[in-house]
């Protein structure tokens, strides 16, 4: 199992729901977790099934190396809170940039909401409705975009954000 990169068509197509959570789906999730954990430059914090070439509504998140991997099958965002606007600061604002394992070495700002109410199933098929906030909410929104066939660079551009390309230790503006 390998990470696919843009412009692979599977990344720009909405995924299909998982009909039955069986041994095959459980193996896919185990393999996805191995792929996610193997990413170290940069480390990955989330992975959608279509990022490994599978047209399935599944993603996993692992916000830090010490975190236990969380599995989301057939997820739907039911509700969000308003955009998380950073507090006004004197001097330079620190903007968080998103990246993506399927778009290596490209970074850009994406406005994401602070909290999301997500409906999803786990590997046993049990359904949940749960609020997620902070970094987990950001990762979930990024992965939900993947399941809907949207990559973060599209979000950044539609929000009039600047994209950057890694060149050595520098981030260089991408002109578009």
C-alpha positions in Angstrom: 0.0 0.0 0.0 1.5 3.3 -1.1 0.4 7.0 -0.9 -0.9 8.3 -4.2 -0.2 11.9 -5.2 -1.9 14.5 -7.2 -3.0 14.5 -10.0 -4.2 10.9 -9.4 -8.0 10.9 -10.2 -8.9 9.0 -7.0 -8.0 12.1 -5.1 -10.5 14.3 -7.0 -13.4 11.9 -6.8 -15.8 11.5 -3.9 -15.5 8.2 -2.1 -18.1 5.5 -1.8 -19.6 4.4 1.6 -18.4 1.2 3.2 -21.3 -1.3 2.9 -20.0 -3.9 5.3 -17.2 -3.7 7.9 -15.5 -7.1 7.5 -12.1 -8.6 7.7 -11.1 -6.9 4.4 -12.0 -3.5 5.8 -10.1 -4.2 9.0 -7.0 -5.3 7.1 -7.2 -2.1 5.0 -7.3 0.0 8.2 -4.3 -1.9 9.7 -2.4 -1.3 6.4 -3.4 2.4 6.3 -2.1 2.8 9.9 1.3 1.2 8.9 1.5 3.7 6.0 0.7 6.6 8.2 3.1 5.7 10.9 5.9 5.2 8.3 5.6 8.9 7.2 8.3 10.9 8.9 9.4 13.7 6.5 7.0 15.2 7.4 5.2 13.0 9.9 1.5 12.4 8.9 -1.4 13.0 11.2 -4.2 11.7 9.1 -4.8 9.5 6.1 -7.9 8.9 3.9 -8.5 5.7 2.0 -8.4 7.5 -1.3 -4.9 8.6 -0.5 -3.8 5.0 -0.8 -5.9 4.5 -4.0 -9.0 3.1 -2.4 -12.4 4.6 -3.2 -13.8 4.1 0.3 -15.2 6.5 3.0 -12.6 5.7 5.6 -10.0 7.9 7.3 -7.7 7.5 10.3 -6.1 10.2 12.4 -3.1 10.2 14.7 -2.5 13.8 16.0 0.9 13.0 17.6 3.3 10.1 17.6 2.1 9.1 21.1 -1.6 9.2 20.0 -3.6 6.0 19.5 -4.9 5.9 15.9 -8.6 6.7 15.6 -10.7 5.2 12.8 -13.6 6.8 11.1 -15.8 4.9 8.7 -18.6 6.5 6.6 -18.1 9.9 8.4 -20.4 12.9 8.0 -20.0 16.3 9.5 -23.3 17.2 11.1 -22.4 20.6 12.6 -19.6 23.0 12.9 -18.8 26.1 14.9 -17.7 29.4 13.3 -14.2 29.7 11.8 -11.4 29.8 14.4 -10.1 33.3 14.0 -6.7 33.8 15.6 -6.5 36.5 18.4 -5.3 39.9 17.3 -1.6 40.1 18.0 0.9 42.9 17.7 3.6 42.4 15.1 3.7 39.4 12.9 0.8 36.9 12.9 1.8 33.3 13.0 -0.3 31.5 10.4 -0.6 27.7 10.6 0.1 26.0 7.3 -1.4 22.8 6.2 0.4 20.1 4.2 -0.7 16.8 2.7 1.1 13.5 2.2 -0.5 13.4 -1.3 0.9 16.8 -2.2 4.5 16.5 -1.0 6.5 19.7 -0.1 3.6 22.1 -0.6 2.1 24.1 2.2 -0.7 26.7 2.6 -3.1 28.3 5.0 -6.7 26.9 5.2 -9.4 28.3 7.4 -11.0 25.5 9.4 -13.6 25.6 12.1 -12.6 25.1 15.7 -15.2 22.3 16.4 -17.0 19.7 14.3 -19.8 17.3 15.2 -19.0 14.1 13.4 -21.2 11.0 12.8 -19.2 7.9 12.0 -18.7 4.2 12.6 -15.8 2.4 14.2 -14.3 -0.9 13.2 -17.0 -2.8 15.0 -19.7 -1.0 13.1 -20.9 1.0 16.2 -22.2 4.4 15.3 -21.1 7.6 17.1 -22.0 11.3 17.1 -19.1 13.1 18.7 -17.7 16.7 18.9 -14.0 17.1 18.1 -12.1 20.4 18.6 -8.7 22.0 18.0 -6.1 20.1 16.0 -8.3 17.0 15.8 -11.1 19.1 14.3 -8.6 20.5 11.7 -7.4 17.0 10.7 -10.9 15.7 10.5 -11.9 18.6 8.2 -8.8 18.0 6.0 -9.6 14.2 5.8 -13.3 14.9 5.1 -12.3 17.1 2.2 -10.3 14.1 0.8 -13.3 11.9 1.1 -15.3 14.5 -0.9 -12.6 14.7 -3.6 -11.1 18.0 -2.5 -7.4 18.6 -1.6 -6.2 21.3 0.7 -4.6 23.4 -2.1 -8.0 23.9 -3.6 -9.3 25.1 -0.2 -6.3 27.4 0.3 -6.8 29.0 -3.2 -10.6 29.4 -2.9 -9.9 31.2 0.4 -7.3 33.4 -1.3 -4.5 31.9 0.6 -0.8 31.8 -0.5 0.7 28.4 -1.3 4.4 27.7 -0.6 6.8 25.1 -2.0 9.6 23.7 0.2 13.1 24.3 -1.3 15.6 23.0 1.1 14.9 24.7 4.5 13.0 27.6 2.8 9.4 28.1 1.9 9.1 29.8 -1.4 5.8 31.5 -2.6 4.2 29.7 -5.5 2.9 32.1 -8.1 -0.5 31.3 -9.6 
